[in-house]
Amino acid sequence: MSTETTAHPNESLLAKVRAILAKAEDPGCTEAEAEAFTAKATELMAKYGIEQAMLASTGARADAPADRIVAMTDPWAREKQSLVSGIVTALRGQAVLRSGRMGHRVHMFGYESDLERAEMLYTSLLLQMTHQLAHVEVPYYENTRAYRRSWIIGFRSEVVRRIKEAEARAVAEATRPGQEASGPSTALVLADRTAVIEQRMTAEYGKLKARRTTFRGSGYQAGQAAGRSANIGQTGIAGGRRALGGAS
């Protein structure tokens, strides 16, 4: 008697994401093809996040609130903090930036599935950012460090914007008439999860003021352009998990 194993729908979805990203990573893939593959993979990854939340709300899948502290390494430790923070908040989590004798760290709060996605995305985007930054041509009249820092901030701004848009589209798709199953609505489930995470963060840190990012240098727009073509969800998903603060 043979036993057939059926993959969980979410596992099948992630397998599809990996397959699409493998195509985007193919050296023979054109830039236009890679961007199209990336857009589809990002859409599916956002859908995965919604499905995990809904399954957890019915008890069909374990997904508990959690928190993790990750350390950033130089160079660009503060900028890496900002990238992690942006990704975590785009995925409905909370992030507290901590700097001191222990170095630069980020305390991430979120549901386990969302923190997992955040780590995947950060690992991938950090590798892409580092590779592209090494090839950035700094205008002769610019301060090199100031220009590169503004480039990083532009890159971060653009990739976070794209992640937020993908998440918003996934929520809109899940809440269209006829898409909701019996039970709590997607909007209500996500609102409840957001409130839980905010309470968890506030219980530990109290009310925090947002930190404003300032910069010199004219590399911001060039960084944004690089962020527009960045492969969201690339190596972190297809290649496995790596240490968050490790790339430099």
TORKOL-4160 file (C-alpha; in steps of 0.2 Angstrom, whole numbers, padded with zeros to 4 digits, m for minus):
248
<pt num="1" X="0000" Y="0000" Z="0000"/>
<pt num="2" X="0008" Y="0017" Z="m0005"/>
<pt num="3" X="0006" Y="0033" Z="0004"/>
<pt num="4" X="0004" Y="0049" Z="m0005"/>
<pt num="5" X="0009" Y="0065" Z="0003"/>
<pt num="6" X="0000" Y="0081" Z="m0001"/>
<pt num="7" X="0009" Y="0098" Z="0001"/>
<pt num="8" X="0001" Y="0111" Z="0011"/>
<pt num="9" X="m0006" Y="0125" Z="0000"/>
<pt num="10" X="0006" Y="0138" Z="0008"/>
<pt num="11" X="0021" Y="0126" Z="0005"/>
<pt num="12" X="0015" Y="0124" Z="m0013"/>
<pt num="13" X="0014" Y="0143" Z="m0015"/>
<pt num="14" X="0031" Y="0146" Z="m0008"/>
<pt num="15" X="0038" Y="0133" Z="m0020"/>
<pt num="16" X="0030" Y="0142" Z="m0034"/>
<pt num="17" X="0038" Y="0158" Z="m0028"/>
<pt num="18" X="0055" Y="0149" Z="m0028"/>
<pt num="19" X="0053" Y="0143" Z="m0045"/>
<pt num="20" X="0048" Y="0160" Z="m0052"/>
<pt num="21" X="0063" Y="0168" Z="m0043"/>
<pt num="22" X="0074" Y="0155" Z="m0050"/>
<pt num="23" X="0069" Y="0161" Z="m0068"/>
<pt num="24" X="0072" Y="0179" Z="m0063"/>
<pt num="25" X="0090" Y="0174" Z="m0057"/>
<pt num="26" X="0094" Y="0165" Z="m0073"/>
<pt num="27" X="0109" Y="0174" Z="m0081"/>
<pt num="28" X="0100" Y="0172" Z="m0098"/>
<pt num="29" X="0085" Y="0182" Z="m0092"/>
<pt num="30" X="0083" Y="0199" Z="m0099"/>
<pt num="31" X="0080" Y="0214" Z="m0088"/>
<pt num="32" X="0062" Y="0216" Z="m0093"/>
<pt num="33" X="0059" Y="0197" Z="m0090"/>
<pt num="34" X="0067" Y="0198" Z="m0073"/>
<pt num="35" X="0056" Y="0212" Z="m0068"/>
<pt num="36" X="0041" Y="0203" Z="m0073"/>
<pt num="37" X="0046" Y="0188" Z="m0064"/>
<pt num="38" X="0050" Y="0198" Z="m0048"/>
<pt num="39" X="0033" Y="0207" Z="m0049"/>
<pt num="40" X="0024" Y="0190" Z="m0049"/>
<pt num="41" X="0035" Y="0183" Z="m0035"/>
<pt num="42" X="0031" Y="0198" Z="m0024"/>
<pt num="43" X="0013" Y="0197" Z="m0027"/>
<pt num="44" X="0013" Y="0178" Z="m0022"/>
<pt num="45" X="0023" Y="0182" Z="m0007"/>
<pt num="46" X="0011" Y="0195" Z="m0001"/>
<pt num="47" X="m0003" Y="0182" Z="m0004"/>
<pt num="48" X="0006" Y="0170" Z="0007"/>
<pt num="49" X="0006" Y="0182" Z="0021"/>
<pt num="50" X="m0012" Y="0185" Z="0020"/>
<pt num="51" X="m0016" Y="0166" Z="0019"/>
<pt num="52" X="m0005" Y="0163" Z="0034"/>
<pt num="53" X="m0014" Y="0176" Z="0044"/>
<pt num="54" X="m0031" Y="0169" Z="0039"/>
<pt num="55" X="m0026" Y="0151" Z="0043"/>
<pt num="56" X="m0020" Y="0156" Z="0060"/>
<pt num="57" X="m0036" Y="0165" Z="0064"/>
<pt num="58" X="m0045" Y="0149" Z="0062"/>
<pt num="59" X="m0033" Y="0138" Z="0072"/>
<pt num="60" X="m0028" Y="0129" Z="0056"/>
<pt num="61" X="m0010" Y="0135" Z="0057"/>
<pt num="62" X="0001" Y="0140" Z="0071"/>
<pt num="63" X="0007" Y="0158" Z="0070"/>
<pt num="64" X="0011" Y="0167" Z="0086"/>
<pt num="65" X="0017" Y="0185" Z="0090"/>
<pt num="66" X="0036" Y="0185" Z="0092"/>
<pt num="67" X="0050" Y="0197" Z="0093"/>
<pt num="68" X="0068" Y="0196" Z="0088"/>
<pt num="69" X="0084" Y="0207" Z="0090"/>
<pt num="70" X="0096" Y="0208" Z="0075"/>
<pt num="71" X="0113" Y="0216" Z="0075"/>
<pt num="72" X="0119" Y="0227" Z="0061"/>
<pt num="73" X="0137" Y="0226" Z="0055"/>
<pt num="74" X="0147" Y="0240" Z="0048"/>
<pt num="75" X="0149" Y="0248" Z="0035"/>
<pt num="76" X="0132" Y="0257" Z="0034"/>
<pt num="77" X="0125" Y="0249" Z="0050"/>
<pt num="78" X="0113" Y="0264" Z="0053"/>
<pt num="79" X="0107" Y="0263" Z="0035"/>
<pt num="80" X="0104" Y="0244" Z="0037"/>
<pt num="81" X="0094" Y="0247" Z="0053"/>
<pt num="82" X="0083" Y="0259" Z="0042"/>
<pt num="83" X="0081" Y="0245" Z="0029"/>
<pt num="84" X="0076" Y="0232" Z="0041"/>
<pt num="85" X="0064" Y="0244" Z="0050"/>
<pt num="86" X="0055" Y="0248" Z="0034"/>
<pt num="87" X="0053" Y="0231" Z="0028"/>
<pt num="88" X="0046" Y="0225" Z="0045"/>
<pt num="89" X="0033" Y="0239" Z="0046"/>
<pt num="90" X="0028" Y="0236" Z="0028"/>
<pt num="91" X="0024" Y="0219" Z="0033"/>
<pt num="92" X="0013" Y="0225" Z="0047"/>
<pt num="93" X="0026" Y="0223" Z="0061"/>
<pt num="94" X="0035" Y="0235" Z="0072"/>
<pt num="95" X="0053" Y="0239" Z="0074"/>
<pt num="96" X="0063" Y="0248" Z="0087"/>
<pt num="97" X="0080" Y="0255" Z="0082"/>
<pt num="98" X="0093" Y="0253" Z="0096"/>
<pt num="99" X="0111" Y="0260" Z="0096"/>
<pt num="100" X="0124" Y="0261" Z="0110"/>
<pt num="101" X="0138" Y="0251" Z="0117"/>
<pt num="102" X="0131" Y="0235" Z="0110"/>
<pt num="103" X="0131" Y="0243" Z="0092"/>
<pt num="104" X="0117" Y="0246" Z="0081"/>
<pt num="105" X="0102" Y="0234" Z="0083"/>
<pt num="106" X="0084" Y="0232" Z="0078"/>
<pt num="107" X="0071" Y="0224" Z="0089"/>
<pt num="108" X="0058" Y="0217" Z="0078"/>
<pt num="109" X="0040" Y="0213" Z="0083"/>
<pt num="110" X="0028" Y="0204" Z="0073"/>
<pt num="111" X="0019" Y="0187" Z="0070"/>
<pt num="112" X="0031" Y="0173" Z="0066"/>
<pt num="113" X="0026" Y="0171" Z="0048"/>
<pt num="114" X="0028" Y="0190" Z="0045"/>
<pt num="115" X="0045" Y="0191" Z="0053"/>
<pt num="116" X="0051" Y="0176" Z="0043"/>
<pt num="117" X="0046" Y="0185" Z="0027"/>
<pt num="118" X="0055" Y="0201" Z="0033"/>
<pt num="119" X="0071" Y="0191" Z="0036"/>
<pt num="120" X="0070" Y="0184" Z="0019"/>
<pt num="121" X="0067" Y="0200" Z="0010"/>
<pt num="122" X="0080" Y="0209" Z="0020"/>
<pt num="123" X="0093" Y="0196" Z="0017"/>
<pt num="124" X="0090" Y="0197" Z="m0002"/>
<pt num="125" X="0089" Y="0216" Z="m0003"/>
<pt num="126" X="0104" Y="0219" Z="0007"/>
<pt num="127" X="0114" Y="0208" Z="m0005"/>
<pt num="128" X="0107" Y="0216" Z="m0020"/>
<pt num="129" X="0110" Y="0234" Z="m0012"/>
<pt num="130" X="0128" Y="0229" Z="m0008"/>
<pt num="131" X="0132" Y="0223" Z="m0025"/>
<pt num="132" X="0125" Y="0238" Z="m0034"/>
<pt num="133" X="0132" Y="0250" Z="m0022"/>
<pt num="134" X="0150" Y="0243" Z="m0026"/>
<pt num="135" X="0147" Y="0248" Z="m0044"/>
<pt num="136" X="0139" Y="0266" Z="m0041"/>
<pt num="137" X="0149" Y="0279" Z="m0050"/>
<pt num="138" X="0150" Y="0295" Z="m0038"/>
<pt num="139" X="0151" Y="0311" Z="m0047"/>
<pt num="140" X="0168" Y="0319" Z="m0046"/>
<pt num="141" X="0161" Y="0335" Z="m0037"/>
<pt num="142" X="0152" Y="0324" Z="m0023"/>
<pt num="143" X="0158" Y="0318" Z="m0007"/>
<pt num="144" X="0159" Y="0299" Z="m0009"/>
<pt num="145" X="0152" Y="0294" Z="0008"/>
<pt num="146" X="0138" Y="0307" Z="0007"/>
<pt num="147" X="0133" Y="0302" Z="m0011"/>
<pt num="148" X="0133" Y="0283" Z="m0007"/>
<pt num="149" X="0123" Y="0286" Z="0009"/>
<pt num="150" X="0110" Y="0296" Z="0000"/>
<pt num="151" X="0109" Y="0282" Z="m0013"/>
<pt num="152" X="0106" Y="0269" Z="0000"/>
<pt num="153" X="0092" Y="0279" Z="0007"/>
<pt num="154" X="0084" Y="0281" Z="m0010"/>
<pt num="155" X="0086" Y="0262" Z="m0013"/>
<pt num="156" X="0078" Y="0259" Z="0004"/>
<pt num="157" X="0063" Y="0271" Z="0001"/>
<pt num="158" X="0059" Y="0263" Z="m0016"/>
<pt num="159" X="0059" Y="0245" Z="m0011"/>
<pt num="160" X="0049" Y="0248" Z="0005"/>
<pt num="161" X="0036" Y="0257" Z="m0006"/>
<pt num="162" X="0035" Y="0242" Z="m0017"/>
<pt num="163" X="0033" Y="0230" Z="m0003"/>
<pt num="164" X="0019" Y="0241" Z="0004"/>
<pt num="165" X="0010" Y="0241" Z="m0013"/>
<pt num="166" X="0011" Y="0222" Z="m0015"/>
<pt num="167" X="0004" Y="0220" Z="0003"/>
<pt num="168" X="m0010" Y="0232" Z="m0001"/>
<pt num="169" X="m0015" Y="0223" Z="m0017"/>
<pt num="170" X="m0015" Y="0207" Z="m0008"/>
<pt num="171" X="m0027" Y="0213" Z="0005"/>
<pt num="172" X="m0038" Y="0221" Z="m0008"/>
<pt num="173" X="m0039" Y="0205" Z="m0018"/>
<pt num="174" X="m0043" Y="0195" Z="m0002"/>
<pt num="175" X="m0057" Y="0207" Z="0003"/>
<pt num="176" X="m0066" Y="0208" Z="m0014"/>
<pt num="177" X="m0084" Y="0203" Z="m0014"/>
<pt num="178" X="m0085" Y="0184" Z="m0015"/>
<pt num="179" X="m0067" Y="0182" Z="m0009"/>
<pt num="180" X="m0071" Y="0181" Z="0009"/>
<pt num="181" X="m0075" Y="0164" Z="0017"/>
<pt num="182" X="m0086" Y="0161" Z="0032"/>
<pt num="183" X="m0078" Y="0168" Z="0048"/>
<pt num="184" X="m0069" Y="0185" Z="0052"/>
<pt num="185" X="m0065" Y="0196" Z="0037"/>
<pt num="186" X="m0047" Y="0198" Z="0031"/>
<pt num="187" X="m0047" Y="0217" Z="0036"/>
<pt num="188" X="m0053" Y="0212" Z="0054"/>
<pt num="189" X="m0040" Y="0198" Z="0056"/>
<pt num="190" X="m0026" Y="0210" Z="0050"/>
<pt num="191" X="m0032" Y="0224" Z="0061"/>
<pt num="192" X="m0032" Y="0213" Z="0076"/>
<pt num="193" X="m0014" Y="0206" Z="0072"/>
<pt num="194" X="m0008" Y="0224" Z="0070"/>
<pt num="195" X="m0016" Y="0229" Z="0087"/>
<pt num="196" X="m0008" Y="0214" Z="0096"/>
<pt num="197" X="0010" Y="0218" Z="0089"/>
<pt num="198" X="0008" Y="0237" Z="0093"/>
<pt num="199" X="0003" Y="0232" Z="0111"/>
<pt num="200" X="0017" Y="0220" Z="0113"/>
<pt num="201" X="0030" Y="0234" Z="0107"/>
<pt num="202" X="0022" Y="0247" Z="0118"/>
<pt num="203" X="0022" Y="0236" Z="0133"/>
<pt num="204" X="0041" Y="0235" Z="0132"/>
<pt num="205" X="0046" Y="0252" Z="0125"/>
<pt num="206" X="0031" Y="0264" Z="0128"/>
<pt num="207" X="0027" Y="0277" Z="0116"/>
<pt num="208" X="0041" Y="0281" Z="0104"/>
<pt num="209" X="0044" Y="0295" Z="0092"/>
<pt num="210" X="0048" Y="0292" Z="0074"/>
<pt num="211" X="0065" Y="0296" Z="0069"/>
<pt num="212" X="0068" Y="0307" Z="0054"/>
<pt num="213" X="0081" Y="0303" Z="0041"/>
<pt num="214" X="0091" Y="0317" Z="0034"/>
<pt num="215" X="0105" Y="0316" Z="0022"/>
<pt num="216" X="0117" Y="0325" Z="0010"/>
<pt num="217" X="0123" Y="0320" Z="m0007"/>
<pt num="218" X="0113" Y="0318" Z="m0023"/>
<pt num="219" X="0112" Y="0299" Z="m0025"/>
<pt num="220" X="0094" Y="0298" Z="m0018"/>
<pt num="221" X="0086" Y="0297" Z="m0036"/>
<pt num="222" X="0099" Y="0285" Z="m0042"/>
<pt num="223" X="0096" Y="0274" Z="m0027"/>
<pt num="224" X="0077" Y="0275" Z="m0030"/>
<pt num="225" X="0080" Y="0269" Z="m0048"/>
<pt num="226" X="0090" Y="0254" Z="m0042"/>
<pt num="227" X="0076" Y="0250" Z="m0029"/>
<pt num="228" X="0063" Y="0250" Z="m0043"/>
<pt num="229" X="0072" Y="0235" Z="m0052"/>
<pt num="230" X="0077" Y="0226" Z="m0036"/>
<pt num="231" X="0072" Y="0208" Z="m0035"/>
<pt num="232" X="0060" Y="0208" Z="m0020"/>
<pt num="233" X="0061" Y="0191" Z="m0011"/>
<pt num="234" X="0076" Y="0185" Z="m0021"/>
<pt num="235" X="0091" Y="0175" Z="m0013"/>
<pt num="236" X="0083" Y="0175" Z="0004"/>
<pt num="237" X="0069" Y="0163" Z="m0002"/>
<pt num="238" X="0078" Y="0154" Z="m0016"/>
<pt num="239" X="0094" Y="0152" Z="m0007"/>
<pt num="240" X="0089" Y="0149" Z="0011"/>
<pt num="241" X="0092" Y="0159" Z="0027"/>
<pt num="242" X="0107" Y="0169" Z="0031"/>
<pt num="243" X="0113" Y="0180" Z="0046"/>
<pt num="244" X="0103" Y="0196" Z="0045"/>
<pt num="245" X="0117" Y="0209" Z="0048"/>
<pt num="246" X="0131" Y="0199" Z="0039"/>
<pt num="247" X="0132" Y="0207" Z="0022"/>
<pt num="248" X="0142" Y="0223" Z="0020"/>
